[in-house]
Amino acid sequence: MSDTPEQAPDAARPTPLLVLDVVGLTPALLRHMPHLTELAENGSRAPLSTVLPAVTCSAQSTFLTGTLPAEHGIVGNGWYFRELGDVLLWRQHNGLVSGDKLWDAARRAHPGYTVANVCWWYAMGADTDYTVTPRPVYYADGRKEPDCYTRPPELHDELTAELGTFPLFHFWGPGADLVSSQWIVDATRHLIATRRPDLALTYVPHLDYDLQRYGPDDPRSHRAAAELDAVLAPLLADARAEGRTVVALSEYGITPVSRPVDINRALRRAGLLEVHTQDGMEYLDPMASRAFAVADHQLAHVYVRRPEDLDATREALKDLEGLGELLDDEGKKAAGLDHPRSGELVAVAEPDAWFTYYYWLDDARAPDFAQLVEIHRKPGYDPVELFMDPLDPYVRVKAATAIARKKLGMRYRLAVVPLDPSPIRGSHGRLPASDDEGPLILCSTPRAVGDRVAATDVKSLLLHLAGVHGPATTEGVPE
């Protein structure tokens, strides 16, 4: 007989979790998703109180830290980096997120706790065991090719051999569709089968696309929900067979909109926003501007360089149609947005409106990146990147020519994005007017959630479900 002590029983291991960020999921869409509906009916569900702004980076950071943007610092999908004099969206380094992360807390209670992050944001540099996140190849000659970043590095070739190259052009842009969510789900299934992480975080973006293109009430959006549910079904079956608890949640609901609001054009006409010109194209000059806005769906951070220009900025925006609310210091504090990265003022759109980033007054002076899918160069979010220009009769010929050049290894410009924002029919960012149009949280465990779960309580709920933390006492979490 061996003198070696017996290993602790399996019951001592944390309960494995799969957390699905089904972006855009609402009660209305759940009706078109039988597999997620079954999960909720056999388990539990509740409305989820989101954060302002109700956008991906802010909401996910709150889920993982248990704090509001005022503490974790992610005040939107991007902001004005004052120390750089530049507007930057969709940065990827986890060091931008302040606070104690979900996996930090889990490992204090259970050393050796393993985590896989499949496409949740701010993945790079995070102290997770397995990481997969979109990351194009930026060649020296200017070409951009689809790819992803993984950690450990050898996971890259393993996933590519198994699933093919990460489908970047199906993840965002005019070609955004179910293909990217299918790849992400398949990558999650592969990681769970081969690595068995204690926690698997998976972001599935498919509902974001047609709901912004066509609005949440369009049959095409309902079809997108049914398609995504079918893609999720094998992953849900895997989790059930393994005894893995499943949590599905959403960051926001997408609501109908019909009015684009050109907030930067209003500031320019008031003489507050400045541009500089190169080769006949106008570029925002944030360092010289007295005031400008970083548009992010239905919220915009308005940066005012000097305190004495605050009154002029308010005056320029007070009658702007579609602007519902302008938060000052007191308003930002009440909303949990009083962070140095926030604008001096924060604009919130009316329910049927959303903010464009456009700052030029003549489309002939627009920068060349305006008609490209160029999320890192535009000083604000541009949902019109989901469309090809309907007014250009040669748009598909241009796209085919650009793709042919790409396949030949030549430089190319896929200049197909319209400069007309009117096609957009869905947006988000405001706090929801009702639970019917707000986000949800579902759990495969019965009675796991109460009548409501706050976004700041998601972290403690997940720790409680994993069994690596003491009983939670926050609203919506069972005692």
Secondary structure, DSSP 4 states (H G I P E B T S, - for coil): ---SPPPPPGGGSPPPEEEEEETT--HHHHTT-HHHHHHHHHSEEEEEE--SS-SHHHHHHHHHHSS-HHHH---SSEEEETTTTEEEES--BGGGS-S--HHHHHHHHSTT--EEEES-SS-BT---SEEEEE--EE-TTS-EE--EEEESTHHHHHHHHHH-S--HHHHSSTT-SHHHHHHHHHHHHHHHHHH--SEEEEEE-THHHHHHHH-TTSHHHHHHHHHHHHHHHHHHHHHHHHT-EEEEE-S---EE--EEE-HHHHHHHTT---EEEETTEEEE-TTT-SEEEEEETTEEEEEESSGGGHHHHHHHHTT-TTEEEEE-HHHHHHHT--STTS-SEEEEE-TTEEE-----SSGGGS-GGGGS--TTTSSS--GGGGS--TT-TTHHHHHHHHHHHHHTT---------S--TT--EE--SPPSSGGGS-EEEESSTT-S-S-EEGGGHHHHHHHHHT-SPPP-STTS--
